[in-house]
């Protein structure tokens, strides 16, 4: 077993849609939950996600960084989720590596929220944090940094059926000897607790007050000192955000109650008093048990009511931002960032003269282009909003699991949008490289098809070295209404996909996306001028009431999008006149009309461009199956000249034609068939191929298209051979061999090894691998045909050839888990000079997420098959759930820029990995 040098080239995962599932640490890292993982991302680095932490067994709902002192090497991160456990991670400040140091199993229900004290307390510099869960408890924890161990200090029980959804923890004084805890959730009140930290051995919060006023569940709480640290005797402000669409600000003042709020917000307070009942304006007196009696009394008063959002507010976070020009101190003006389901981020600031809280910036979708009725227009609101530690960047999370980012531009004194990270939010069910290897396509149960490619950054303003190419989502060709199951590339500009519907859809790249990909990837040779001119449309759009992407033309930047969308024209100022059902089906969303400048960019697209402007037009639908599509495969580029016409003397240019093989979910013989479609006229070649009795899981064409391999739930594999007469009236393939006992349990995946020549020069060895739930990988070999001998009888020759036509088992390997995915690299790892043997690279993925890479050596005559080498993949690179599909990147030939030397000493291969955990990964393996 050899340790392979593996470099992580790309990590992609969509964030979980929970308000507390992300946090931005002082070290510059953003940690967010993605399915059962925790992802680490540095927004200042174009690489994107740097690490995926696995350990949880259910969705991660809450993530929180703990404060770090300057002399400490590690930053601690706490995460919690539906598995009812808390995991404590130590992130090394030098290497960035993160390890789980402790797992806590005290809660008995999913953990909804985490909050941490921003300063260490006590002589031992303990880190205090709290967790709230659906078991109606709030637990207080203490982390001892010296030992890395967490201890439970207190359990606070809330009322029955009252789940904490928001927590906030803050010191009441500069020394940190008095603490205040705010708890809110599935009710309209805020509970206030206080505790003293004078005793290092214990910490106990006691209830002090209940703050009414909100009219619905409370989603977010956050404390901050009103004045900078340089000023003493500062009050503390508490912001609470609710599903009632309002934000309330509360003032915590030391000593007796004030006659009026100390800030000049008299007008705002008067307006709030008019809108809320009397008890909401009550002054609440609290004290800290066990603290100095002279300084342990505080009062809480309602300060202001912030109105402006049109839907639920999920988060409200404070920041002393340096971006405001109204600040008189060097530490920045106090600002509040709110994220709402109305698709907007608002930045609030108190007016220096009147004290009224006003919106100084509004980001997101606030115009007429919300498009709430379409799949591409509606982003489902913003689930969380966060400040960077410096206050110069804000990020937010939308329904698609993608992040949006804005940076403050000092020159223009405005917020400028920048690209961020994105990914699938559910299992990645299929992946396929483009034929030229420039980009990778992925489909998912989140009903999207996404295109990922390398960005060759050439813009100096991005502060990116051009020698380091980074991967990003560059387009979203398909946004569907059904879960997508499979995909394969037809060419470098088209693909076919299958979903939980009875048909397949064929898409072709639009010109606007082709130009953008050429510019961003630096692959000017990806498309010839004739290929570019043959592309069917400038862009694509989805009709308001449709599922099919329709080809459209781009419009000028100053054109009327509503008119271009095909809506009814109303010259009389009425409601548009009579609108037929056909008109409604053909109407396009004005928000997603593509303007000429939309994709003329020098950076990866923003989220709104991905979801609206990078769709691919649908050119064909392939019908025939009776149930949901389970798998499909496209033949390799070869000599399929024209299966529908036999005349070669026509002046019609020979056209490269592919075959699309497909299967659907089946419980009977009638549906367990393989249907073939040719791409010249997009017709089905009948009759369908029959061999299986149940659902087919994988279809694969051999590299020379001579064979079609199918494996399925019925535990058998079948090989179909291409007919010698390509113009026959049949389907072009006929059954060569059926093995009903290929595996003892269902077969989940199969793959062909690349074709290699034999030592005798008479063809080559045909090799394929199968794997399934019996935990076995089996290598099957068909020996090359031998030239006929004049000394042998005709009968013996026929029997010998017939025997050699069969595939036989050459090697069987066993794993410790069911094997869910495998794939051979498209080129042999090595071939001996005389062709006496070839070595193929095989990647294997299991149901538990384990990855391994094997070098399979096959003799030239196919008589010997062995494992030449096993390349170890580190456990930290495994997936936490099943590997859904593996795909080696085909060799990309670029002028003077290849994957290394042509020699055999060092080869770099890139492997794409689709995970059930929603992650998409690309590993570069140097051999």
CORHUUR-V361637 format. One record per pair of residues at least 12 apart in sequence whose ideal C-beta (glycine too) atoms are under 7 Angstrom apart, sorted by the first residue. I is the first residue (numbers start at 1). J is the second residue. Records with the same first field share a line. If there is no record, write none. Layout:
BEGIN
I->J / J
END
This chain:
BEGIN
1->870 / 872
2->869 / 870 / 871 / 872
3->872
4->853 / 871 / 872 / 873 / 925 / 927
5->926
6->873 / 874 / 877 / 923 / 924 / 925
7->924
8->923
9->471 / 910 / 922 / 923 / 924
10->452 / 471 / 921 / 922
11->48 / 49 / 52 / 919 / 921
12->49 / 423 / 452 / 473 / 919 / 920
13->34 / 37 / 39 / 49 / 52 / 423 / 918 / 919
14->34 / 400 / 401 / 402 / 422 / 423 / 424 / 425 / 918
15->32 / 33 / 34 / 397 / 401 / 403
16->33 / 34 / 35 / 59 / 60 / 61
17->383 / 397 / 399
18->33 / 61 / 383
19->219 / 220 / 314 / 315 / 383 / 384
20->61 / 62 / 112 / 113 / 114
21->33 / 60 / 61 / 62 / 63
22->63 / 384 / 386 / 397
23->63 / 64 / 65
24->386 / 387 / 388 / 389
25->65 / 75
26->68 / 389
27->75 / 93
28->42 / 44 / 389
29->41 / 42 / 91
30->43 / 395
31->63 / 65 / 77
32->63
33->59 / 60 / 61 / 63 / 79 / 81
34->423 / 918 / 919
35->59 / 917 / 918
36->56 / 57 / 58 / 59 / 60 / 880 / 917
37->52 / 53 / 54 / 60 / 880 / 917 / 919
38->53 / 60 / 63 / 79
39->52
40->98
41->421
43->393 / 395 / 405 / 420
46->457 / 462 / 464 / 470
47->470
48->421 / 470 / 472
49->421
50->96
51->96 / 98
52->919
53->89 / 98
54->880
55->87 / 100
56->79 / 81 / 83 / 85 / 87
57->83
58->81 / 82 / 83
59->81 / 82
60->79 / 81
61->80 / 81 / 82 / 110 / 111 / 112
62->79 / 80 / 111 / 112 / 113 / 114
63->77 / 79 / 114
64->78 / 114 / 115 / 116 / 129
65->77
66->78 / 116 / 127 / 129 / 143
67->116 / 118 / 119 / 120 / 127
69->120 / 125
72->145
73->92 / 93 / 94
74->90 / 91 / 92 / 93
75->91 / 93
76->88 / 89 / 90 / 127 / 143
77->89 / 91
78->114 / 129
80->111 / 114 / 131
81->110 / 111
82->110
84->105 / 107 / 108 / 109 / 110 / 111
85->103 / 104 / 105
86->104 / 111 / 131
87->100 / 103
88->101 / 102 / 150
89->101
90->148
101->148
102->148 / 149 / 150
104->150
106->139 / 152
107->131 / 133 / 135 / 137 / 139
108->135
109->133 / 134 / 135
110->133 / 134
111->131 / 133
112->132 / 133 / 134 / 163 / 164 / 165
113->132 / 164 / 165 / 166 / 167
114->129 / 131
115->129 / 130 / 167 / 168 / 169
116->129 / 169
117->129 / 169 / 171 / 179
119->171 / 176
121->176 / 197
122->197 / 200
123->200
124->144 / 200
125->145
126->142 / 143 / 144
127->143 / 145
128->140 / 142 / 169
129->141
130->167 / 169 / 181
132->164 / 167 / 183
134->163
136->157 / 158 / 160 / 162 / 163
137->155 / 156 / 157 / 158
138->156 / 158 / 164 / 167 / 183
139->152 / 155
140->153 / 154 / 203 / 205
141->153
153->202 / 203
154->203 / 204 / 205
156->193 / 205
162->185 / 186 / 187
163->185 / 186
164->183 / 185
165->184 / 185 / 186 / 217 / 218 / 219
166->184 / 185 / 218 / 219 / 220 / 221
167->182 / 183 / 221
168->182 / 221 / 222 / 223 / 238
169->181
170->223 / 236
172->236 / 288 / 298
176->197
177->196 / 197 / 198 / 291
178->194 / 196 / 288 / 291 / 296
179->194 / 195 / 197
180->192 / 194 / 252
181->193 / 205
182->221 / 238
184->218 / 221 / 240
185->217 / 218
186->217
187->217
188->212 / 214 / 215 / 216 / 218
189->210 / 211 / 212
190->211 / 218 / 221 / 240
191->207 / 210
192->208 / 209 / 211 / 286 / 300
193->205 / 206 / 207 / 208
194->206 / 208 / 286 / 288 / 289
196->288 / 289 / 290 / 291
198->290 / 291
206->289
208->286 / 287
209->284 / 286 / 300
211->250 / 284 / 300
212->279 / 280
213->248 / 276 / 280 / 302
214->240 / 242 / 244 / 248
215->244
216->242 / 243 / 244
217->242 / 243
218->240 / 242
219->241 / 242 / 243 / 312 / 313 / 314 / 315
220->240 / 241 / 314 / 315 / 316
221->238 / 240
222->239 / 316 / 317 / 318
223->236 / 238
224->237 / 318 / 334
226->334
228->320 / 329 / 331
230->331
235->251 / 252 / 253 / 262
236->252
237->249 / 251 / 303
238->250 / 252
239->316 / 318 / 336
241->313 / 315 / 316 / 338
242->313
243->312
245->309 / 310 / 311 / 312 / 313
246->305 / 306 / 307
247->306 / 313 / 316 / 338
248->302 / 305
249->303 / 304 / 306
250->300 / 301 / 302 / 303
251->300 / 301 / 303
252->298 / 300
253->298 / 299 / 301
254->295 / 298
255->297
256->299
257->283 / 299 / 301
258->301
261->301 / 303
263->350 / 355
264->354 / 355
265->303 / 304 / 350 / 355 / 356
266->355
267->354 / 356
268->304 / 355 / 356 / 357
269->304
271->305
272->302 / 304 / 305
275->305
276->305
280->302
281->302
283->299 / 301
284->299 / 300
285->299
286->298 / 300
304->357
306->348 / 357
308->346 / 359
309->338 / 340 / 342 / 346
310->342
311->340 / 341 / 342 / 381
312->340 / 341
313->338 / 340
314->339 / 340 / 341 / 382 / 383 / 384
315->338 / 339 / 384 / 385
316->336 / 338
317->337 / 385 / 386 / 387
318->334 / 336
319->335 / 337 / 387 / 391
320->332 / 334 / 391
321->333 / 335 / 391
322->391 / 392
323->391 / 392 / 408
324->349 / 360
325->413
326->352
332->391
333->349
334->350
335->347 / 348 / 349
336->348
337->385 / 387 / 394
338->385
339->382 / 383 / 384 / 385 / 396
340->381 / 382
341->381
342->381
343->364 / 365 / 370 / 379 / 381 / 382
344->362 / 363 / 364 / 365 / 366
345->363 / 364 / 382 / 385 / 394 / 396
346->359 / 362
347->359 / 360 / 361
361->415
363->406 / 415
364->382
365->379
369->591
370->591
371->589 / 591 / 592
373->544
374->542 / 544 / 589 / 592
375->479 / 481 / 542
376->479 / 542 / 589 / 592 / 611 / 612
377->589 / 591 / 592
379->398 / 399 / 400
380->398 / 399
381->399
382->396 / 397 / 398
383->397
384->396 / 397
392->407 / 408
393->405 / 406 / 407
394->406
395->420
398->607
400->607 / 611
401->422 / 423 / 425
402->422 / 607
403->420 / 421 / 422
404->420 / 607
405->417 / 418 / 420
406->418
417->606
419->603 / 604 / 606
422->473 / 607 / 610
423->918 / 920
424->442 / 444 / 446 / 448 / 450 / 918 / 920
425->446 / 918
426->444 / 445 / 446 / 918
427->444 / 445 / 884 / 916 / 918
428->442 / 444 / 884 / 914 / 915 / 918 / 920
429->443 / 444 / 445 / 484 / 485 / 486 / 884
430->442 / 443 / 485 / 486 / 487 / 885 / 914
431->885 / 887 / 912 / 914
432->487 / 488 / 489 / 495 / 887
433->489 / 887 / 889 / 890 / 912
434->489 / 492
435->489 / 491 / 492 / 637
436->492 / 526 / 892
437->889 / 890 / 891 / 892
438->453 / 492 / 521 / 523 / 526 / 892
439->451 / 452 / 453 / 474 / 517
440->452 / 912
441->487 / 489 / 495
442->914 / 920
443->484 / 486 / 487 / 497
444->484
445->483
447->479 / 480 / 481 / 482 / 483 / 484
448->476 / 478 / 479
449->477 / 478 / 484 / 487 / 497
450->473 / 476
451->474 / 475 / 477
452->471 / 472 / 473 / 474
453->474 / 517 / 521
454->469 / 470 / 471 / 521
455->469 / 470 / 472 / 520 / 521 / 604
456->469 / 521 / 522
459->602 / 603
462->603
471->922
472->604
473->610
474->517 / 520 / 604 / 605
475->513 / 610 / 614
476->610 / 611 / 614 / 615
477->507 / 614 / 615 / 616
478->497 / 507 / 549 / 616
479->542 / 611 / 615
480->499 / 547
481->547
482->499 / 500 / 501
483->499 / 500
484->497 / 499
485->498 / 499 / 500 / 629 / 630
486->498 / 629 / 631 / 632
488->632 / 633 / 634
489->634
490->634 / 658 / 679
492->526
493->508 / 509 / 514 / 527 / 531 / 535
494->506 / 507 / 508 / 509
495->507
496->632 / 634 / 660
498->629 / 632 / 662
499->629
500->628
501->628
502->625 / 626 / 627 / 628
503->621 / 622 / 623
504->622 / 629 / 632 / 662
505->618 / 621
506->618 / 619 / 620 / 622
507->549 / 616 / 617 / 618 / 619
508->535 / 536 / 616 / 617 / 619
509->535 / 616
510->535 / 537 / 538 / 539 / 540 / 616 / 617
511->532 / 535 / 537 / 538
512->538 / 539 / 554 / 594 / 599
513->599 / 614 / 616
514->527 / 532 / 535
516->599 / 601
520->604
536->551 / 617 / 619
537->551 / 552 / 617
538->552 / 553 / 554
539->552 / 554 / 594 / 613
540->552 / 615 / 616 / 617
541->588 / 589 / 592 / 593 / 615
542->615
543->585 / 586 / 587 / 588
544->584 / 587 / 589
545->584 / 585
546->585
548->618
549->615 / 616 / 617 / 618
550->617
551->617
552->588 / 594
554->594 / 595 / 596
555->593 / 595
556->596
557->595 / 596 / 597
561->590 / 593
562->590
564->593
565->587 / 588 / 589 / 590 / 593
566->586 / 587 / 588
567->587
568->583
591->612
592->612 / 613
594->613
598->613
599->613
620->682
622->660 / 677 / 682
624->675 / 684
625->662 / 664 / 675
626->664 / 671
627->664 / 665 / 666 / 671
628->664 / 665
629->662 / 664
630->663 / 664 / 665 / 695 / 696 / 697
631->663 / 696 / 697 / 698 / 699
632->660 / 661 / 662 / 699
633->661 / 699 / 700 / 701
634->658 / 660
635->658 / 659 / 701 / 705
636->701 / 703 / 705
637->656
638->704 / 705
640->657 / 658 / 659
641->654 / 657
642->655 / 657 / 680
643->657 / 678 / 680 / 685 / 726 / 732
644->678 / 680 / 681
646->727
655->680
657->678 / 679 / 680
658->679
659->676 / 678 / 732
660->677 / 679
661->674 / 676 / 699 / 708
662->675
663->696 / 699
665->695
666->694 / 695
667->694
669->693
672->692 / 693 / 694 / 695 / 696
673->688 / 689 / 690
674->688 / 689 / 696 / 699 / 710
675->688
676->731 / 732
685->731 / 732
686->731
687->731
689->720 / 731 / 733
691->710 / 718 / 735 / 738
692->710 / 712 / 714 / 716 / 718
693->714
694->712 / 713 / 714
695->712 / 713
696->710 / 712
697->711 / 712 / 713 / 747 / 748 / 749
698->711 / 749 / 750
700->750 / 751 / 752
702->752 / 766
703->752 / 754 / 755
704->755
705->722
706->721 / 722
707->719 / 720 / 721 / 766
708->720 / 733
709->750 / 752 / 768
711->747 / 750 / 770
712->747
713->746
715->742 / 743 / 744 / 745 / 746 / 747
716->738 / 739 / 740 / 742
717->739 / 742 / 747 / 750 / 770
718->735 / 738
719->736 / 737 / 807
720->733 / 734 / 735 / 736
721->733 / 734 / 736
736->805
737->806 / 807
742->770
743->770 / 772 / 774 / 776
744->774
745->772 / 773 / 774
746->772 / 773
747->770 / 772
748->771 / 772 / 773 / 819 / 820
749->771 / 820 / 821 / 822
750->768 / 769 / 770
751->768 / 769 / 822 / 823 / 824
752->768 / 824
753->767 / 768 / 824 / 840
754->824 / 826 / 827 / 828 / 840
756->828 / 831 / 838
757->835
758->784 / 835 / 860 / 861
759->834 / 835 / 836 / 860
762->784 / 785 / 786 / 787
763->784 / 785
764->784
765->781 / 783 / 784 / 858 / 860 / 862
766->782
767->779 / 781 / 840 / 858
768->780
769->822 / 824 / 842
771->819 / 822 / 844
772->818 / 819
773->818
775->814 / 815 / 816 / 817 / 818 / 819
776->812 / 813 / 814
777->813 / 815 / 819 / 822 / 844
778->809 / 812
779->810 / 811 / 856 / 865
780->807 / 808 / 809 / 810
781->807 / 808 / 810 / 858 / 862 / 865
782->806 / 807 / 862
783->804 / 861 / 862
784->861 / 862
785->801 / 804
810->865
811->865 / 866
815->846
817->846 / 847 / 848 / 850
818->846 / 847
819->844 / 846
820->845 / 846 / 847 / 882 / 883 / 884
821->845 / 883 / 884 / 885 / 886
822->842 / 843 / 844 / 845 / 886
823->843 / 886 / 887 / 888
824->840 / 841 / 842
825->840 / 841 / 888 / 909
826->888 / 890 / 891
827->891
828->840
829->841 / 855 / 927
830->904
835->860
836->859 / 860
837->857 / 858 / 859 / 860
838->858
839->855 / 856 / 857 / 868
840->856 / 858
841->853 / 855 / 909
842->854 / 856
843->886 / 888 / 911
845->883 / 886 / 913
846->883
847->882
849->878 / 879 / 880 / 881 / 882 / 883
850->878
851->873 / 877 / 878 / 883
852->870 / 873
853->871 / 873 / 925
854->867 / 870
855->867 / 868 / 869
856->868
871->925 / 927
877->923
879->915 / 917 / 919
880->917
881->915 / 916 / 917
882->916
883->913 / 915
884->914 / 915 / 916
885->914
886->911 / 913
887->912
888->909 / 911
889->910 / 912
906->926
907->927
908->924 / 926
909->925 / 927
910->922 / 924
911->923 / 925
END
